[in-house]
Amino acid sequence: MYSPTRRTFIRQAACAALGASGLVGTILDLRKLSAATYPVAGDYKALVCVFLYGGNDSNNVIIPHDAAGYAAYAAARSVLAIPQSSLLPIILPVDDGRDFGFHPKLPELQSLFNQGKLAMVANVGTLVAPITKSEYLSGGAAVPPELFSHSDQSVQWQTSAPNEVRIG
């Protein structure tokens, strides 16, 4: 009966590992080649969600540019308001009398939006329905659990489950 030595076993294991890595590389190359042979759809679209862990002041990303909208924005934002003259105008798909602009540091987003390659979803959150401060304080409104807990709200966003959030 054949009984390999430790040295022989290590040499054969090393050869097998090298051979397997070459095989895996070849399989990956074949998958890439196979994917490259499929026709590319000209109307491909992707949903890209960017989760910043609270690092975005969305009120200063897309800003009202029309006179009435900007006046309300500037009154609410006070010293944080971006000067109206520095906003990057955007072309809206529907003319409803409102105008908006991107923050001056976001020309790439402005370009993508104006080309019809970017859309924004504004005024969203984990609330079940819009509520007022008095409705919240009186307890008469349905709200997600732990409404003012940043970590709980983050979990709710990532799981899409605003009610009965479970961890683990």
C-alpha positions as a printed Julia matrix, in Angstrom:
168×3 Matrix{Float64}:
   0.0    0.0     0.0
   1.27   3.47   -0.94
   1.98   5.73    2.03
   3.23   9.19    1.0
   5.7   11.06    3.11
   4.86  14.42    4.61
   7.07  16.13    2.02
   5.32  14.33   -0.86
   1.91  15.24    0.54
   2.86  18.94    0.82
   4.28  18.96   -2.74
   1.13  17.32   -4.15
  -1.14  19.68   -2.19
   0.79  22.69   -3.53
   0.47  21.38   -7.1
  -3.25  20.82   -6.6
  -3.69  24.35   -5.23
  -1.84  25.88   -8.17
  -3.86  23.82  -10.61
  -7.13  24.78   -8.92
  -6.26  28.48   -8.99
  -5.6   28.25  -12.72
  -8.9   26.45  -13.21
 -10.82  29.04  -11.19
  -9.19  31.84  -13.2
 -10.15  30.12  -16.44
 -13.75  29.65  -15.29
 -13.97  33.35  -14.35
 -12.55  34.33  -17.74
 -15.12  32.09  -19.47
 -17.92  33.75  -17.49
 -16.67  37.19  -18.58
 -16.44  36.01  -22.19
 -19.95  34.57  -22.0
 -21.32  37.82  -20.56
 -19.58  39.82  -23.3
 -21.34  37.83  -26.04
 -24.82  38.85  -24.88
 -26.22  41.95  -26.57
 -26.26  45.06  -24.4
 -29.69  46.53  -23.83
 -29.76  50.16  -24.89
 -32.43  51.03  -22.37
 -30.67  49.6   -19.31
 -31.6   51.36  -16.09
 -30.44  50.83  -12.53
 -31.73  51.93   -9.19
 -28.8   53.2    -7.15
 -29.46  53.95   -3.5
 -26.82  55.85   -1.57
 -26.99  55.44    2.19
 -24.86  58.1     3.89
 -25.55  57.28    7.55
 -26.96  60.76    8.09
 -24.22  62.57    6.2
 -26.39  64.49    3.74
 -28.16  67.8     4.22
 -30.79  67.13    1.56
 -32.31  70.58    2.0
 -29.13  71.96    0.44
 -28.9   69.47   -2.45
 -31.94  70.41   -4.54
 -32.96  73.95   -3.71
 -35.98  75.97   -4.89
 -34.84  78.45   -7.53
 -38.11  80.28   -8.23
 -38.7   83.5    -6.27
 -41.38  82.26   -3.85
 -39.75  78.88   -3.27
 -36.31  80.37   -2.7
 -37.7   82.99   -0.28
 -39.29  80.24    1.85
 -36.1   78.17    1.67
 -33.87  81.13    2.64
 -36.15  82.04    5.55
 -36.07  78.47    6.88
 -32.34  77.89    6.31
 -31.13  81.3     7.46
 -27.31  81.38    7.46
 -27.15  77.89    5.9
 -28.96  79.04    2.74
 -26.99  78.76   -0.48
 -27.04  82.05   -2.45
 -29.66  81.86   -5.2
 -27.22  83.19   -7.8
 -24.86  80.24   -7.26
 -27.46  77.48   -7.77
 -26.99  75.17  -10.76
 -30.29  75.28  -12.68
 -31.94  72.02  -13.69
 -34.34  71.19  -16.48
 -37.54  69.73  -15.04
 -39.52  67.21  -17.11
 -42.79  68.93  -16.15
 -43.36  72.69  -16.02
 -45.47  73.35  -12.94
 -44.2   76.89  -12.34
 -41.53  75.77   -9.89
 -37.79  75.92  -10.57
 -35.02  74.15   -8.7
 -31.25  74.12   -8.74
 -28.51  71.87   -7.45
 -25.95  72.92   -4.86
 -23.01  74.62   -6.64
 -20.67  71.76   -5.63
 -22.79  69.18   -7.5
 -22.29  69.9   -11.24
 -22.01  66.17  -12.02
 -25.48  65.53  -10.58
 -26.84  68.55  -12.45
 -25.46  67.18  -15.71
 -26.89  63.69  -15.15
 -30.28  65.15  -14.16
 -30.42  67.43  -17.2
 -29.59  64.45  -19.46
 -32.5   62.5   -17.99
 -30.14  59.97  -16.39
 -30.83  60.9   -12.77
 -33.98  61.27  -10.73
 -34.38  62.38   -7.16
 -36.93  61.12   -4.65
 -37.58  63.93   -2.2
 -39.49  64.28    1.03
 -39.36  60.63    2.09
 -38.86  59.05    5.47
 -40.01  56.33    7.8
 -43.23  57.99    8.9
 -46.36  55.96    8.25
 -48.22  59.14    7.19
 -47.56  62.88    7.44
 -48.15  64.25   10.94
 -47.96  67.56   12.75
 -46.04  68.29   15.92
 -49.28  68.53   17.91
 -50.46  65.14   16.57
 -47.17  63.59   17.63
 -47.22  65.16   21.1
 -50.82  64.11   21.71
 -50.03  60.52   20.73
 -52.83  60.48   18.18
 -50.7   59.67   15.15
 -49.23  56.38   13.96
 -45.44  56.6    14.06
 -42.7   54.03   13.55
 -41.06  52.66   16.7
 -38.2   54.72   18.12
 -38.91  57.68   15.82
 -36.06  59.85   17.1
 -33.46  57.07   17.37
 -30.98  57.45   14.51
 -29.81  53.83   14.72
 -33.38  52.44   14.69
 -34.36  54.71   11.8
 -31.28  53.53    9.87
 -32.3   49.9    10.35
 -35.82  50.72    9.19
 -34.47  52.3     6.0
 -32.2   49.35    5.28
 -34.88  46.72    5.91
 -37.86  48.59    4.44
 -39.83  47.55    7.5
 -41.07  50.64    9.38
 -43.21  48.6    11.75
 -42.07  45.84   14.08
 -38.4   46.15   13.23
 -36.45  43.13   14.4
 -32.69  42.9    14.62
 -30.99  39.52   14.39
